[in-house]
Amino acid sequence: MIHETIKKNGITFGIITGLTSVLITALIYSIDLNLFTSSWIGFANLTLYLIIAIVLLSKTKKELSGTFSFKDAFTTYFISALIGIAISVVFNIILFNFVDPAAKVTIKELTIKYMISAMEKFSAPASTINAAIKDLQENDQFSIVGLLKGSLSNIVFCTIFGLILAAFFKSKPSSQE
């Protein structure tokens, strides 16, 4: 049985994470589609989600009076991550498939240009660049199926990330204190 605090905080912070993702996507969409290919935006997002996760786990550990098992820490983070990903994916499906399908075409073109530039900087062979371009052109990362596949990748990443955070935030056994 999941402790009520773990459930409550996981759901609350999952909604916060999801709405943060929606807000960031909406801002990028409304300001400049080029920002979807910006590495600093990606790094800033990762940092923001890390801060939210640290606050979540710190708050939950404190509310549980410092008794926080690895399983509880991971469960808290994982509930939050799943809800955040679900909210984000639903928003992206609506935005890029119903509200403005042309935006995903523009972002794909920008992504191809960005990728070519990055690969050329690292002196990638033309055959490798051409294969990567072909792959991007054939796959629609913003289609409903593409977004759902991407969410599975996000879940895997979040699982690994959650395991690391859980190891860091778990309570130390009494004999080690």
C-alpha positions in Angstrom: 0.0 0.0 0.0 1.3 3.4 -0.9 1.6 5.9 1.9 -0.9 8.8 1.5 1.9 11.4 1.5 3.8 9.7 -1.3 0.6 9.5 -3.4 -0.4 13.1 -2.7 3.0 14.6 -3.4 3.6 12.4 -6.4 0.3 13.5 -7.9 0.7 17.2 -7.0 4.2 17.4 -8.3 3.3 15.4 -11.4 0.7 18.0 -12.2 3.2 20.8 -11.5 5.7 19.1 -13.8 3.1 18.5 -16.5 1.9 22.1 -16.4 5.4 23.4 -16.4 6.1 21.4 -19.5 2.9 22.7 -21.1 3.9 26.3 -20.3 7.4 25.9 -21.6 6.1 24.3 -24.9 3.4 27.0 -25.3 6.0 29.7 -24.7 8.5 28.3 -27.2 5.7 27.8 -29.7 4.4 31.3 -29.3 7.9 33.0 -29.2 9.9 31.2 -31.9 9.8 27.6 -33.2 13.6 27.7 -33.6 13.8 27.4 -29.8 12.6 23.8 -30.2 16.1 23.0 -31.5 18.0 25.1 -28.9 20.4 23.0 -26.8 20.4 25.6 -24.0 16.6 25.4 -23.8 16.9 21.6 -23.5 19.5 22.0 -20.8 17.4 24.6 -18.9 14.4 22.2 -19.1 16.5 19.4 -17.6 17.7 21.6 -14.9 14.2 22.8 -14.1 12.9 19.2 -13.9 15.8 18.2 -11.7 15.0 21.1 -9.3 11.3 20.1 -9.2 12.3 16.4 -8.5 14.7 17.5 -5.7 12.0 19.7 -4.1 9.5 16.8 -4.4 11.7 14.3 -2.7 13.0 16.7 -0.1 9.4 17.7 0.9 8.2 14.1 0.9 11.1 12.9 3.0 10.5 15.8 5.5 6.8 15.0 5.7 7.6 11.3 6.4 9.8 12.5 9.3 13.0 11.5 7.5 12.1 7.9 7.1 12.3 7.4 3.3 13.0 4.0 1.9 14.5 3.6 -1.6 11.2 2.2 -2.8 9.2 5.1 -1.3 11.6 7.7 -2.9 11.4 6.0 -6.3 7.6 5.6 -6.1 7.1 9.2 -5.2 9.3 10.4 -8.1 7.9 7.8 -10.6 4.2 8.8 -9.9 5.2 12.4 -10.5 7.1 11.6 -13.7 4.3 9.5 -15.2 1.7 12.2 -14.6 4.0 14.9 -15.9 4.8 13.0 -19.0 1.1 12.2 -19.6 0.0 15.8 -19.3 2.8 16.9 -21.6 2.1 14.3 -24.3 -1.6 15.0 -24.3 -0.9 18.7 -24.8 1.7 18.0 -27.6 -0.7 15.7 -29.3 -3.4 18.4 -29.3 -1.1 21.2 -30.3 0.8 19.5 -33.1 -1.9 17.3 -34.5 -5.1 19.3 -34.2 -4.4 23.0 -33.4 -1.3 23.6 -35.7 -0.2 20.6 -37.7 2.0 22.9 -39.9 4.2 23.7 -36.8 5.5 20.1 -36.7 6.5 20.4 -40.4 8.4 23.6 -39.6 10.1 22.1 -36.5 11.1 19.0 -38.5 12.8 21.2 -41.1 14.5 23.2 -38.4 15.7 20.0 -36.7 17.1 18.7 -39.9 19.1 22.0 -40.5 20.3 21.9 -36.9 21.3 18.3 -37.1 23.2 18.8 -40.4 25.1 21.8 -38.9 25.9 19.8 -35.7 27.1 16.8 -37.6 29.2 18.9 -40.0 30.9 20.5 -36.9 31.9 17.1 -35.8 33.1 16.1 -39.3 30.5 13.3 -39.7 30.8 11.6 -43.1 28.2 12.6 -45.7 26.7 9.1 -45.7 26.0 9.3 -42.0 24.5 12.8 -42.4 22.3 11.6 -45.3 21.1 8.6 -43.3 20.2 10.7 -40.4 18.3 13.2 -42.6 16.4 10.3 -44.3 15.5 8.9 -40.9 14.2 12.3 -39.7 12.2 12.8 -42.9 10.6 9.4 -42.7 9.6 9.6 -39.0 7.1 12.1 -37.7 8.1 12.7 -34.1 5.1 14.9 -33.5 2.5 12.4 -34.8 0.3 10.8 -32.2 2.3 7.5 -32.5 5.6 9.4 -32.5 4.7 11.3 -29.4 3.6 8.1 -27.7 6.8 6.4 -28.6 8.7 9.4 -27.4 6.9 9.2 -24.1 8.1 5.6 -23.7 11.6 6.8 -24.1 11.0 9.5 -21.5 9.6 6.9 -19.1 12.8 4.8 -19.5 15.0 7.9 -18.9 12.8 9.0 -15.9 13.1 5.5 -14.5 16.9 5.6 -14.6 16.9 9.2 -13.3 14.4 8.2 -10.5 16.6 5.3 -9.4 19.5 7.6 -9.0 17.5 10.2 -7.1 15.9 7.5 -4.9 19.4 6.2 -4.0 20.4 9.7 -3.1 17.3 10.6 -1.0 16.6 7.3 0.8 17.1 7.3 4.5 20.3 5.7 5.8 19.8 2.6 7.9 19.9 3.3 11.7 23.2 1.5 12.1 24.9 4.0 9.7 23.6 7.2 11.3 
